Amino acid sequence: MEVKRCAYIVDYKGKEVPKRLSKMDVNLAYISKKFSYAVVYLDEAKGEKLLTNHLKNVKGFIGVQPSLFFDQNVNI
C-alpha cells in the first residue's frame, strides 16, 4: 500500500498554531518563527480540509496553501 504525501504551508500569528500542529497527526517538517509559517507533510487523502477544520478555531490561524516547491515526480 503506497501512501501519497503532500506538503502544505500553514500561515499563522502567535504561538498557538505550532503547538496545535505538534499535537496533530501530521509530519511537522519546519517552523519559521521569524516569518510565521510552518511546513507540514500530510497524506493526500486527508488533504487541506483536515488542516483547515482543525485549525480554523485556533487563535492566530491565517490560512493553508499547498507548497509550490513540492514536486510529485521527484517525491516517489
C-alpha positions as CSV (number, residue, x, y, z in Angstrom):
1,M,0.0,0.0,0.0
2,E,1.5,3.3,-1.1
3,V,0.8,6.5,0.9
4,K,1.0,9.7,-1.1
5,R,2.2,12.7,0.8
6,C,1.8,16.4,0.0
7,A,3.4,19.5,1.5
8,Y,1.4,22.4,2.9
9,I,2.3,25.8,4.1
10,V,0.4,27.0,7.3
11,D,0.5,30.7,7.9
12,Y,-0.1,31.9,11.4
13,K,0.4,34.7,14.0
14,G,1.4,33.9,17.6
15,K,2.3,30.6,19.3
16,E,-0.9,28.6,19.4
17,V,-0.9,27.2,15.9
18,P,2.6,25.5,16.1
19,K,1.5,23.9,19.5
20,R,-1.7,22.5,17.9
21,L,0.3,21.3,14.8
22,S,2.7,19.3,17.0
23,K,-0.3,17.5,18.6
24,M,-1.9,16.6,15.3
25,D,-1.3,13.5,13.1
26,V,0.9,15.4,10.6
27,N,4.6,15.5,9.9
28,L,5.7,18.9,11.1
29,A,8.9,19.5,9.0
30,Y,9.8,23.1,9.7
31,I,8.6,26.1,11.7
32,S,9.7,29.6,10.9
33,K,9.3,31.9,13.9
34,K,10.5,35.0,12.1
35,F,8.2,34.7,9.1
36,S,5.4,32.9,11.0
37,Y,4.8,29.9,8.8
38,A,5.1,26.1,9.1
39,V,5.8,23.4,6.6
40,V,3.6,20.3,7.1
41,Y,3.5,17.0,5.3
42,L,0.2,15.2,5.2
43,D,-1.5,12.3,3.5
44,E,-3.0,13.4,0.2
45,A,-6.2,11.6,1.1
46,K,-6.7,13.8,4.2
47,G,-5.8,16.9,2.4
48,E,-6.1,20.6,3.1
49,K,-9.6,20.4,4.6
50,L,-8.4,18.4,7.6
51,L,-5.8,21.1,8.4
52,T,-8.3,23.9,7.9
53,N,-11.0,22.2,10.0
54,H,-8.7,21.6,12.9
55,L,-7.0,25.0,12.9
56,K,-9.9,27.4,12.0
57,N,-10.8,27.9,15.6
58,V,-7.3,28.4,16.9
59,K,-6.2,31.9,17.8
60,G,-3.8,33.3,15.2
61,F,-4.5,30.9,12.3
62,I,-4.4,32.7,8.9
63,G,-4.5,30.0,6.2
64,V,-3.3,26.9,4.4
65,Q,-2.0,26.5,0.9
66,P,-0.1,23.7,-1.0
67,S,3.6,24.2,-1.2
68,L,4.9,25.4,-4.5
69,F,8.2,23.5,-4.1
70,F,6.6,20.1,-3.7
71,D,7.1,18.1,-6.9
72,Q,5.1,14.9,-7.2
73,N,7.5,13.4,-9.8
74,V,10.5,13.8,-7.5
75,N,8.9,12.5,-4.3
76,I,8.2,8.9,-5.2
